[in-house]
Structure formats: C-alpha cells, structure tokens
Amino acid sequence: MTTPDPRNAAAVHAAITSRRSIRAYLPTPVPRATIERILQVAARAPSGTNTQPWQVHVLTGAALQRLTDKVSAAFDDPASRAAHTEEYAYYPEKWVSPYIDRRRQVGWDLYSLLGIGKADKDRMHAQHARNFRFFDAPVGLIFTIDRVMQQGSWLDYGMFIQSVMVAARGEGLDTCPQAAFTQFHRVIAEELQLAPEQMVVCGMALGHADPGAIENTLVTQREPVSGFARFLTD
C-alpha cells in the first residue's frame, strides 16, 4: 500500500477546490504546448471499455473570432435566436426544489455583483451574450461526441471535461464550461465543418482570469457532505 503524501493531497485538493466558472479573462495568449499538455492529462479520464468518446475543437485567433461573431449574431437577432434550439435537453422540463432554488440563487448572486436588476432586460441580454464570446478568453473549446454513443459515454465525457478544468488549474489557468453554446449547434457545425455524426456537447472558455473583474469574485455555495451522502455500515 502506498503511503499517502500530504503534499500530493494538498495539490490535488487545491486544483479541484480552486476551480470556478470564470466569466472575464485577460487577453494573455495561452501557448499551444500548454493546451496540448492539459488535454493530454485530461485524456487519462476513465471511459467505459476505454472508448474515449471525446473530440475537442480548439479555437484561437481568427478562427475563434469567426465563430464568436457568427454565434453572437445569431443570439442578438430575435428571429434568428428563436429559430435555434438545443439538440439535447440539458435541464429538466419541469423544475423542482432544491434545484430551481440553487439555479435562481447563482443567477441573482451574479447579477447582484454586476449591478443588474430584475427588470434590466437589456443588461441581462448583454451579460448572456458574453457567453458566446467565451467571456473574451483567448482560447475557446468546443466539445463534440459521436451520435452513436449513448448515456454512459456522456457520463464519461463529464469526467473528461472535469479533468480538463482541473488540469488547467495545475497550469495556473481558469475555465468556464458553457452549455449555452448548444442552442447554436447548427451555426457551430457549419463554421467548424463538423461531420454529420458529430454532436455538440458544450463549449469552454480557457485562459487567465481577469483579477479586476467583479464577476470573478463569485463563489457559489455547495451542500455539505451531510446533505448529499449516506454512510451505511450495518
């Protein structure tokens, strides 16, 4: 049996607990070698019978600008926005407590920091629109999965995405996983020339957090272990 090293535990715990959804980034470039290293580490995530169902599309520079311009245009045009719908249901059709309570809490906590009131629809729209520019991060990731894969592979995919975010913390970088992109999967598929069998899972911003952005001070609440875990001994 391997003797636990407190330093290893501290490093792992710090990488996980310091991960937050960062919504404002500095323009500082991220070297390709760093991105490749993050993805190589994340590729050690488990998957059923080692299927490794993930495909990652890394966008920087002009390629990033083209995608964000097209998705943003679709979001800003009411008629176009209404014509775009998600390809899979990320959220439940009917919200119940405690999930709806947590959703509302994080939304109003963020808007409160930004000084956005409940009646300020224009500023809400503008803040939502920042999703589609990856919150000005220098790197945008689009994750896709082969349509033949089933629910178990989506569980595997979640572990891979978490591994990307934790590995990024090890490199001193921050992230924001973004399901918002799924509404515009047709725009993304066209711009990235995705094969028909590829389905958009989500996007992710990657870069250096802007330390002066008030939205980056948001720390979401988490349930204590006693709130979600049962310990059965007899």
C-alpha positions in Angstrom: 0.0 0.0 0.0 1.3 3.4 -1.0 1.9 5.8 1.9 -0.2 9.0 1.4 1.9 12.1 0.8 0.1 15.2 2.3 1.7 17.4 -0.4 0.1 15.4 -3.2 -3.3 15.5 -1.4 -3.0 19.3 -0.9 -2.1 19.9 -4.6 -5.0 17.8 -5.9 -7.5 19.3 -3.4 -6.3 22.8 -4.3 -6.7 22.2 -8.1 -10.3 20.9 -7.6 -11.5 23.4 -5.0 -10.0 26.5 -6.7 -11.8 25.6 -9.9 -14.6 28.2 -10.6 -16.6 29.3 -13.6 -14.6 32.4 -14.6 -16.6 34.9 -16.7 -13.9 37.5 -17.6 -10.4 36.9 -19.0 -7.2 38.7 -19.8 -6.1 38.7 -23.4 -2.9 36.9 -22.5 -2.3 34.1 -25.0 -2.1 30.5 -23.9 0.7 28.6 -25.7 -0.4 25.7 -27.8 2.0 23.4 -25.9 0.2 24.3 -22.7 -3.2 23.5 -24.2 -1.9 20.2 -25.6 -0.5 19.3 -22.2 -3.8 20.0 -20.5 -5.7 17.8 -23.0 -3.1 15.0 -22.7 -3.5 14.9 -18.9 -7.3 15.0 -19.2 -7.2 12.2 -21.7 -6.5 9.9 -18.7 -10.1 10.3 -17.6 -11.9 7.0 -17.4 -14.3 5.8 -20.0 -16.3 2.6 -20.4 -14.1 -0.1 -22.0 -11.7 2.7 -22.9 -13.9 4.1 -25.6 -12.7 7.7 -25.1 -15.7 9.4 -26.7 -14.4 12.9 -26.6 -13.5 15.2 -29.6 -12.1 18.6 -28.9 -12.0 21.6 -31.2 -9.6 24.2 -30.0 -10.1 27.8 -31.3 -7.7 30.7 -31.1 -7.0 33.8 -33.1 -9.0 34.4 -36.3 -10.8 31.0 -36.0 -12.1 32.0 -32.6 -13.2 35.4 -33.8 -15.1 33.9 -36.7 -17.1 31.5 -34.6 -17.9 34.0 -31.9 -19.0 36.6 -34.4 -21.4 34.1 -36.1 -22.9 32.7 -32.9 -23.2 36.2 -31.3 -25.0 37.5 -34.4 -27.5 34.6 -34.2 -28.1 35.3 -30.5 -28.5 39.1 -30.9 -31.2 38.7 -33.7 -34.5 37.8 -32.0 -35.9 36.0 -35.1 -32.7 34.0 -35.6 -32.4 33.2 -31.9 -35.9 31.8 -31.8 -35.1 29.5 -34.8 -32.2 27.9 -32.9 -33.0 25.2 -30.3 -30.8 22.8 -28.2 -30.3 19.4 -29.7 -30.5 17.7 -26.3 -32.1 18.6 -23.0 -29.5 19.8 -20.6 -32.0 21.0 -18.0 -35.3 19.4 -16.8 -38.5 20.2 -18.4 -40.1 20.8 -15.0 -38.0 22.4 -12.3 -38.5 21.4 -8.7 -36.8 22.3 -5.4 -34.0 22.3 -4.4 -32.6 22.5 -8.0 -34.6 25.6 -9.1 -33.6 27.3 -5.8 -29.9 26.8 -6.5 -30.3 27.9 -10.1 -32.0 31.1 -9.1 -29.5 31.8 -6.3 -26.5 31.7 -8.5 -28.2 33.8 -11.2 -29.1 36.6 -8.8 -25.8 36.4 -7.0 -24.0 37.0 -10.3 -26.4 39.8 -11.4 -26.1 41.4 -8.0 -22.3 41.6 -8.3 -22.8 43.2 -11.7 -25.4 45.6 -10.6 -28.1 44.1 -12.9 -31.6 44.4 -11.6 -34.5 42.0 -12.3 -36.1 44.5 -14.7 -32.9 45.3 -16.6 -33.5 43.0 -19.6 -31.0 44.7 -21.9 -28.1 44.3 -19.5 -29.2 40.7 -18.8 -29.1 40.0 -22.6 -25.7 41.7 -22.8 -24.3 39.6 -20.0 -25.7 36.4 -21.5 -24.2 37.4 -24.8 -20.7 37.3 -23.3 -21.1 33.5 -23.2 -20.8 33.5 -27.0 -17.5 35.3 -27.0 -16.1 32.8 -24.4 -16.1 35.8 -22.0 -13.1 37.2 -24.0 -10.9 34.2 -23.2 -8.1 33.7 -25.7 -9.0 30.1 -26.2 -12.4 28.6 -26.9 -13.0 24.8 -26.8 -16.0 23.1 -28.4 -16.6 19.5 -27.3 -18.4 17.1 -29.6 -19.4 13.4 -29.4 -20.3 10.8 -32.0 -24.1 10.4 -32.2 -23.8 6.6 -31.9 -22.6 6.9 -28.3 -25.2 6.5 -25.5 -25.8 7.8 -22.0 -22.8 6.0 -20.4 -20.4 7.8 -22.8 -21.9 11.2 -21.7 -21.0 10.3 -18.1 -17.5 9.5 -19.3 -17.5 12.9 -21.1 -18.3 14.7 -18.0 -15.3 13.2 -16.3 -13.1 14.2 -19.2 -14.4 17.8 -19.1 -13.8 18.0 -15.3 -10.3 16.7 -15.9 -9.6 19.4 -18.4 -10.7 22.1 -15.9 -8.6 20.6 -13.1 -5.5 20.2 -15.3 -5.9 23.8 -16.4 -5.7 24.8 -12.7 -2.5 22.9 -12.5 -1.2 25.2 -15.3 -2.4 28.4 -13.5 -5.3 28.8 -15.9 -9.0 29.2 -15.5 -12.1 27.9 -17.3 -15.8 28.2 -17.7 -17.8 25.2 -19.0 -20.6 26.6 -21.2 -23.8 24.7 -22.1 -25.1 27.9 -23.7 -23.4 27.0 -27.0 -25.7 24.0 -27.5 -28.5 26.3 -28.7 -26.5 27.3 -31.7 -25.1 23.8 -32.6 -26.1 24.3 -36.3 -24.1 27.5 -36.5 -21.1 25.8 -34.8 -21.4 22.7 -37.0 -21.3 24.9 -40.2 -18.4 27.1 -39.1 -16.3 24.2 -37.8 -17.3 21.9 -40.7 -18.3 19.1 -38.3 -19.0 15.7 -39.7 -22.8 14.9 -39.6 -22.2 12.3 -37.0 -20.7 14.8 -34.6 -22.9 16.4 -31.9 -22.0 19.5 -29.9 -21.8 18.7 -26.2 -20.8 22.1 -24.9 -18.2 24.8 -25.0 -15.5 26.0 -22.6 -13.5 29.3 -22.1 -9.9 28.8 -21.2 -7.3 31.5 -20.2 -6.0 33.7 -17.5 -8.7 35.2 -15.2 -9.1 38.9 -15.1 -8.4 39.7 -11.4 -10.1 43.1 -11.7 -13.4 41.7 -12.9 -16.1 41.8 -10.2 -17.9 38.8 -11.6 -14.8 36.7 -10.9 -15.3 37.1 -7.2 -18.4 35.0 -7.3 -18.0 31.8 -5.2 -21.1 29.5 -5.5 -22.4 27.7 -2.5 -22.1 23.9 -2.1 -24.0 21.5 0.0 -22.2 19.9 3.0 -21.4 16.2 2.7 -24.2 15.5 5.2 -26.6 17.0 2.7 -25.9 14.5 -0.2 -24.2 11.5 1.2 -25.3 8.4 3.2 -22.9 6.3 5.1 -24.1 2.7 5.5 -22.2 0.5 7.9 -24.6 -2.2 9.1 
